[in-house]
Amino acid sequence: MKKFLKWVGIVLGALVGLIVIGLVVIYFNSQSRLTHVFDIPEEQVTIPTDAASIENGKHIFQFRGCEACHGEDLQGTVYLDDPAVGKVISTNLTTGKGGVGGDRTDEEWARAIRHGVRTDGTGLLFMPSTEFYYLSDEDLGDVIAYIKSVPPADNEQPVSQISFTGRIVMTLVKGITFIPAELIPHQAARPTAPTVGITPEYGAYLTQSCHVCHGITMSGGVIPGFPADWPPAPNITFGGGSALPTWTEEEFINTIRTGLTPEGKELRAAYMPWNSYKFMSDDELKATWVYLQSLPKLEYGNR
């Protein structure tokens, strides 16, 4: 019996040792990624000062979800606090107490928004720059102009943090990262933005953020890396399992404006940010509609 217990102790000790080694490896692997300095090419973005450009920057800031994260006054918010991921705390973008507005150059604003990096070159946690990387120089300049025009708001808060569970997921699950800068082709030639118009191309430009939940193909399914209580995203192609083939363009626009589908189903804003997309103009929503119609008709869940 003593011999058996001795072997049990040895096995348990070895397992504990392996677990400890694994956790140490995960910590240092994730820490190396968190402190990695990205080599970002210099880019010149003209920042306008006229009222029309600033108003357009506000429009883009609202419908692309920036306001929903950073707040109406750009004061920063606690967007998510989940042990499975960490704390997603958006930055105070103003010149007020706790804000970074007075410390950023135009180039640093551009690098943070388009490339998802801090002033020291390390990657910002949770900043969805994979969407904003595709912003045209004109749109990016207008957004920065708007941010710089907002009055100071005092709001001091801690920075975003990734939980150890989040570190484990990011280390063990290929394709999931909470450092979006890792997914951006920083050294590649800048993509050319399409001409503004009611076209599938412009609709694709306007809907980069939709891929986060609905997938690259827009066919929906379980969202990788999101908290377990988040519902799967629906199929928004015109394929199997999608409600869109039964809608008209007018009904689609009304759904985005009101958060209520033609079937009477309420879109939960915590998961489907229609309260950001409602700021899109009619022509922008029409471009989105023709883009969704142009997608391959896939069955639900073929992300």
ABEGO torsion letter per residue (X at the ends): XAAAAAAAAAAAAAAAAAAAAAAAAAAAAAAAAAABBBBBBBBBBBBBABAAAAAAAAAAAAAAGAAAAAEAAGAEBBABBBAAAEBBBBBBABABBGBAAAABBAAAAAAAAAAGBBAAGBBBBGBBAAAAAABBAAAAAAAAAAAAABBBBBBBBBBBBBBAAAAAAAAABBGBBABAAAABBAABBBBBBBBBEBBAAAAAAAAAAAAAAAEAAGAEEBBBGBBAABBBBBBABABBGBAAAABBAAAAAAAAAAGBBAAGBBBBAAABBAAAAAABBAAAAAAAAAAAAABBBBBBGBX
